[in-house]
Amino acid sequence: MALAAWACFAPVRPPVAPAGRRATGASLHSREAARPSWEWWQQGATLASAIGVAVHGARMRSARCAPGRRHPAGAGQRVACRAAPSNDKPGRTTLYTKAGPDGTELGDCPFSHSVQMALRLKGVDFDIVPCSKDTKPQWLLDEVDGKMPCVCHEGTLHVETSDILAWIDEEFPEPSLAVPDRFRDVIKSSGMFPAIAAYTKSTDSEEDDVLKVNLQVALARLRNHMFDMQSKFLCGDEPTLLDCDLLTKLYILDHATPHFKGLSIMDFPEHDEVRSYYERGSALKAFADSAYPKEVGIWGWEQARGGK
């Protein structure tokens, strides 16, 4: 029954709205005219989720930049990293993060990707030091139990991604990446990352149908938000910390999820709200210059899947 329920709502996009919906400066009337088809999709996706649950059972170099100074982000397909961790705390702003398969290159951490993106949007110059569990500096282990990503700035360690992002916006005030209060729960309420992670990580074919429905519902919630906003990013036409958080999770749908599950965000229809949002965000230099290679992402999720 779970399979049948999912099949009823399998499209990754609600029915195409009238052309007036996508026109620049579309009238309120044309937007409302598109609403019934959207509501049908949302109700269907919610029902699919409910049925699925019922069937399944409840289941980044430097100290702070001088005022007005901006440093262009590095170019290239691979993020430049310092070769090896030091036992001494760095004098420059430094991000300690998961290492890739060779133990020295940038690893597949979407949380680190978020932190790097925010630092680059701020124009902060900083170092990146990838660490394996065996190469973490002793002070990192002693002070924060080895937690990563960790930003060391002027001797103080900052951990927990949401706290790091909030600190970045306060420590480096321009340009502001602040999230308006009314948008603060957008990501949490969407359930996007848990849905992406659960589906991508799953090796149980019997669970995949329900997990895919859950991902479809999360994507539908994001579509609904972007439809209502009619903006480039989550809170308006400029990126905020919220976009730094979400875009790096959607990146998984551009490498690991299609590799293991055959579901890619780039296979969504050309004007799909989620795909359009991701294309705008991933085209930002701050995003691209912070991204770990896709093959590293696949490697990381393969480890999470127990090598399967």
C-alpha positions in Angstrom: 0.0 0.0 0.0 2.9 2.4 0.7 4.2 1.9 -2.8 0.7 2.6 -4.2 0.3 5.7 -2.1 3.7 7.1 -3.2 3.0 6.3 -6.9 -0.1 8.5 -6.7 1.9 11.5 -5.8 5.3 10.7 -7.4 5.8 13.9 -9.5 8.4 16.2 -7.9 6.4 19.3 -8.9 2.8 20.3 -8.6 0.8 20.7 -11.8 2.1 23.6 -14.0 0.3 26.8 -13.1 -1.1 29.2 -15.7 1.5 31.3 -17.6 0.6 34.4 -15.7 2.1 32.9 -12.6 5.6 33.2 -13.8 5.3 36.6 -15.6 7.3 39.4 -14.0 5.0 41.5 -11.9 2.2 38.9 -12.1 -1.0 40.2 -10.7 -2.6 39.0 -7.5 -5.4 37.6 -9.6 -3.1 35.5 -11.7 -1.3 34.1 -8.7 -4.5 33.2 -7.0 -5.7 31.6 -10.2 -2.7 29.2 -9.9 -3.4 28.4 -6.3 -6.0 25.6 -6.6 -3.6 23.3 -8.5 -0.9 24.0 -5.9 -3.3 23.2 -3.1 -4.2 19.9 -4.7 -0.6 19.0 -4.8 0.1 20.0 -1.2 -2.9 18.1 0.0 -1.9 15.1 -2.0 1.7 15.1 -0.8 0.5 15.5 2.8 -1.9 12.5 2.3 0.9 10.5 0.8 3.1 11.2 3.8 0.3 10.3 6.2 -0.4 7.0 4.4 3.3 6.3 4.3 3.7 6.8 8.1 0.6 4.7 8.8 1.8 1.8 6.7 5.4 2.1 8.0 4.4 2.6 11.7 5.5 5.7 13.6 9.3 5.7 12.3 37.1 27.9 5.6 42.6 32.2 6.0 42.9 35.2 8.6 42.0 37.3 11.4 39.0 39.5 10.9 39.1 41.6 7.7 39.8 45.3 8.1 36.7 47.5 7.7 35.7 47.8 4.0 38.3 45.2 2.9 37.1 42.3 0.7 39.1 39.3 -0.5 38.0 37.5 -3.7 37.2 33.9 -3.2 39.6 31.3 -4.7 38.8 29.8 -8.0 39.1 26.2 -9.1 37.2 22.9 -8.7 38.9 22.0 -5.4 39.0 24.2 -2.3 42.5 25.1 -1.2 43.4 23.7 2.2 46.3 23.9 4.6 48.3 20.7 4.3 48.3 19.6 7.9 46.9 20.5 11.3 49.2 22.2 13.8 49.3 21.5 17.5 49.3 25.3 18.1 46.2 27.4 17.7 46.3 29.4 14.5 46.8 33.2 14.4 44.4 33.5 11.4 40.7 32.7 11.2 40.7 29.0 10.5 38.0 26.4 9.8 38.7 22.9 11.0 36.5 20.4 9.2 36.2 16.8 8.0 38.9 15.5 5.7 38.2 13.6 2.5 39.3 10.1 1.6 43.1 11.1 1.3 43.0 12.6 4.8 44.2 16.1 3.6 41.6 17.4 1.1 38.2 18.9 2.0 35.7 16.3 3.0 31.9 16.0 2.4 30.4 18.1 5.2 27.4 20.1 4.3 27.7 22.0 7.6 31.2 23.1 6.8 30.0 24.0 3.3 27.4 26.3 5.0 30.1 28.0 7.2 32.4 28.5 4.3 29.7 30.0 2.2 28.8 32.5 4.9 32.4 33.5 5.4 32.9 34.0 1.7 29.7 36.0 1.3 31.1 38.2 4.1 34.4 38.5 2.3 36.4 37.0 5.2 39.8 35.7 4.4 40.4 32.4 6.2 42.2 29.0 6.2 40.7 25.6 6.0 42.3 22.6 7.8 40.7 19.2 7.1 41.2 16.7 9.9 40.6 13.0 10.2 39.8 11.6 13.7 43.5 10.9 14.1 44.9 14.3 13.1 42.7 16.6 15.2 44.9 19.0 17.3 44.9 18.2 21.0 43.5 21.6 21.9 40.5 20.9 19.6 39.9 17.6 21.5 40.4 19.2 24.9 38.3 22.3 24.4 35.4 21.2 22.3 35.7 17.4 22.3 36.9 17.5 18.7 33.7 18.8 17.3 33.8 20.0 13.7 33.2 22.1 11.9 35.0 24.5 14.2 36.1 28.0 13.5 39.1 29.3 15.5 39.1 33.1 15.6 41.6 35.0 17.8 42.0 31.9 20.0 38.3 31.3 20.6 36.6 28.2 19.2 33.2 28.3 17.7 31.2 25.1 17.1 27.7 24.0 16.3 26.8 25.2 12.8 23.8 27.4 13.7 25.9 29.1 16.4 28.8 29.6 14.0 26.6 31.2 11.4 25.0 33.6 13.9 28.5 34.5 15.2 29.8 35.2 11.6 26.9 37.6 11.0 27.6 39.4 14.3 31.4 39.4 14.0 31.5 40.5 10.4 28.5 42.7 10.0 28.7 43.6 6.3 26.9 42.6 4.2 24.2 41.5 6.6 23.0 37.9 6.2 20.5 38.2 9.0 17.3 36.2 8.8 14.1 38.1 9.5 12.2 36.6 12.5 9.3 35.4 10.4 11.5 33.1 8.4 13.6 31.6 11.1 11.7 28.3 11.2 11.5 27.7 7.4 14.3 25.1 7.3 13.3 23.3 10.5 9.6 23.1 9.5 10.4 21.8 6.1 12.3 18.8 7.5 14.5 18.9 4.4 17.9 17.7 5.6 16.5 14.8 7.7 14.5 13.7 4.7 17.4 14.0 2.2 19.7 12.2 4.6 17.4 9.3 5.5 16.5 8.6 1.9 20.1 8.9 0.6 21.5 6.8 3.4 18.9 4.0 3.3 20.0 0.6 2.0 16.6 -1.0 2.9 14.5 -1.2 -0.3 11.4 -1.9 1.9 11.8 1.5 3.6 12.7 3.5 0.4 9.1 4.1 -0.7 8.1 5.8 2.6 11.4 7.7 2.8 10.9 9.0 -0.7 7.4 10.2 0.1 8.8 12.0 3.1 11.4 13.7 0.8 8.7 14.6 -1.7 6.7 16.3 1.1 9.7 18.3 2.2 10.3 19.4 -1.3 6.6 20.4 -1.7 6.9 22.6 1.4 9.9 24.3 -0.1 8.0 24.8 -3.4 5.1 26.3 -1.5 7.4 28.8 0.3 9.2 29.8 -3.0 5.8 30.1 -4.8 4.5 32.4 -2.1 7.7 34.5 -1.9 8.2 35.0 -5.7 11.9 35.9 -4.8 15.3 34.7 -5.7 16.2 33.4 -2.3 14.4 32.2 0.8 13.9 35.6 2.5 14.0 37.9 -0.5 16.3 38.7 -3.4 19.6 38.5 -1.5 21.0 35.4 0.2 20.9 35.1 4.0 22.2 32.6 6.6 19.1 30.6 5.8 20.3 30.0 2.2 23.8 29.2 3.4 22.1 26.5 5.5 19.7 25.0 3.0 21.5 25.2 -0.3 24.4 23.1 0.9 21.9 20.4 1.9 20.2 20.5 -1.6 23.7 20.0 -3.0 23.4 16.4 -1.8 20.5 16.0 -4.3 23.0 17.0 -7.0 25.6 14.2 -6.3 25.0 11.5 -3.7 21.2 11.0 -4.0 21.3 10.6 -7.8 24.2 8.3 -7.5 22.6 5.9 -5.1 18.9 6.5 -5.7 18.6 7.9 -9.3 16.8 11.0 -8.0 18.5 14.3 -9.0 17.4 17.9 -8.3 18.6 18.7 -11.9 16.1 16.2 -13.3 13.2 18.3 -11.9 11.3 20.3 -14.6 13.2 23.4 -15.9 11.0 26.0 -14.1 10.4 24.0 -10.9 10.7 26.3 -7.9 13.1 24.1 -6.0 15.4 23.5 -9.0 15.3 27.2 -10.0 16.2 28.2 -6.4 19.0 25.7 -6.3 20.4 26.8 -9.7 20.5 30.5 -8.5 22.1 29.5 -5.2 24.7 27.1 -6.6 25.7 29.7 -9.2 26.8 32.0 -6.4 30.6 32.2 -6.2 30.5 31.8 -2.5 28.7 28.5 -2.9 30.8 27.1 -5.7 34.1 28.1 -4.2 33.2 26.3 -1.0 31.9 23.1 -2.4 33.6 19.8 -1.9 34.0 17.7 -5.1 30.9 15.6 -6.0 33.0 12.4 -6.0 34.0 13.2 -2.4 30.3 13.6 -1.5 29.6 10.2 -3.0 32.5 8.7 -1.1 31.2 10.1 2.2 27.6 8.9 1.7 29.0 5.5 0.7 30.7 5.3 4.1 27.4 6.4 5.8 25.7 3.5 3.9 28.1 1.0 5.2 30.0 0.7 2.0 26.9 -0.2 0.0 
